[in-house]
Amino acid sequence: MTPQELRHWLATTDAKITFVGEPISALSPRAALATTVTYCSRRIFNVCGGDCTVYTGGARCLSAPGTECLGATQNVGFCSGGNCDGGCNQLSTCGTRMDNGFCWTPNTGSIAVSNA
């Protein structure tokens, strides 16, 4: 998902969104090092929605219980365990692509964000 695709999705979605981490800004001095991850609680046909969280920042393990779909501006890992453990996969090898650059990631418990 490109930053432009993310901004378009944010501008047009009716999902309930919570922002965490750094502000989304292409002008920030650290913007090239930041990854923005959007993860949501529901898959509605081929659309990611429901309650969504948008994280922008550097490397960390995000607790994401109940995540059904996600998208990111860089490759991230998504895991069934709550501490970036259990069965993990990479967003770049998404098995079921959804609209707007999202991936269906049922049973995700956490998301591993690395430095860009």
KOLTI-950882 format. One record per residue (C-alpha): residue number from 1; y, z, x. Coordinates in pm, 1 decimal. Each point is the difference from the previous one (the first is absolute). Layout:
N
i;yy;zz;xx
NUM;Y;Z;X
...
//
This chain:
116
i;yy;zz;xx
1;0.0;0.0;0.0
2;332.6;-99.3;145.0
3;307.1;222.6;-33.3
4;144.1;-260.9;-238.3
5;-312.1;11.6;-219.9
6;23.3;380.1;-4.2
7;365.8;-6.5;-104.9
8;-78.0;-253.4;-274.9
9;-286.9;215.6;-128.9
10;218.9;312.0;2.5
11;272.0;-185.9;-191.1
12;-235.3;-131.7;-269.1
13;-269.9;264.8;-49.8
14;-12.8;248.1;-285.2
15;-215.0;239.5;205.2
16;113.9;359.5;50.0
17;100.6;8.6;369.1
18;39.7;293.9;239.1
19;156.1;-69.8;340.8
20;-100.1;204.8;306.4
21;79.8;-32.4;368.9
22;289.7;-202.1;136.1
23;226.7;-221.9;-212.0
24;-105.1;-364.0;-27.4
25;254.9;-186.3;211.7
26;-24.4;-314.3;208.7
27;316.8;112.4;181.6
28;-140.5;329.7;124.4
29;-33.5;17.9;381.8
30;-366.2;97.5;-41.7
31;-80.2;-243.3;-282.1
32;-226.3;-211.4;222.0
33;-209.8;309.7;75.1
34;-28.6;111.8;-360.9
35;-272.7;-96.9;-243.7
36;56.2;10.4;-373.7
37;-308.7;78.1;-207.8
38;-3.5;-15.0;-379.2
39;-298.8;160.6;-168.1
40;-63.3;35.6;-371.4
41;-231.0;170.7;-247.5
42;-89.7;-291.9;-227.1
43;-121.7;-355.3;9.0
44;109.8;-187.0;-310.5
45;-184.0;-332.2;9.3
46;127.2;-147.4;328.9
47;312.3;217.8;24.1
48;43.4;326.6;190.7
49;185.9;266.3;-201.1
50;-6.0;338.4;-166.8
51;135.0;282.9;214.3
52;94.0;-141.8;340.9
53;115.6;148.5;329.1
54;198.2;-196.0;257.9
55;-18.9;139.9;354.4
56;211.0;-138.1;283.3
57;-44.1;130.8;351.4
58;-219.3;18.5;305.2
59;-355.8;101.9;73.5
60;-156.9;262.4;-222.5
61;-282.1;68.9;-240.2
62;122.8;-16.0;-360.2
63;-182.4;202.9;-260.9
64;-55.4;-245.1;-285.1
65;-257.6;133.8;-248.1
66;-48.5;-217.5;-304.1
67;131.7;-316.0;164.6
68;-133.8;-317.1;-160.8
69;212.0;-263.0;176.1
70;241.1;-30.4;289.5
71;216.9;-234.7;200.4
72;175.8;39.2;334.4
73;237.0;-180.0;233.3
74;-246.8;50.7;289.6
75;-377.9;38.5;15.8
76;-115.2;348.5;-103.8
77;-334.9;168.8;-48.0
78;-111.0;147.4;-330.5
79;-272.0;262.5;-15.6
80;-211.4;172.7;-262.0
81;50.2;342.9;161.5
82;315.0;203.7;-33.8
83;75.4;26.0;373.1
84;-33.4;-365.6;109.0
85;-373.0;47.3;23.9
86;-301.9;-106.3;-199.0
87;-52.3;-369.4;-52.5
88;308.3;-188.0;121.7
89;108.9;-362.5;-25.6
90;298.3;-203.0;116.3
91;252.3;-153.4;-235.1
92;-19.9;-324.4;201.8
93;-361.1;-43.5;-114.6
94;72.5;67.4;-367.5
95;-294.6;-96.0;-218.7
96;191.4;-43.1;-326.7
97;354.3;-130.4;32.8
98;243.2;70.8;-281.4
99;338.3;-137.4;-101.8
100;308.5;67.4;213.8
101;-193.4;61.4;323.8
102;-196.8;301.6;-123.2
103;-367.6;76.4;55.0
104;-242.2;173.3;-236.3
105;-110.3;314.6;183.8
106;-193.8;214.4;-249.2
107;-94.2;355.7;98.9
108;257.4;19.2;278.9
109;69.7;359.2;105.3
110;228.2;-59.5;300.7
111;184.3;-272.9;189.1
112;19.9;-28.8;379.0
113;333.8;-137.9;116.8
114;28.7;-95.0;367.3
115;305.2;-92.4;202.8
116;107.5;-356.5;-72.4
//
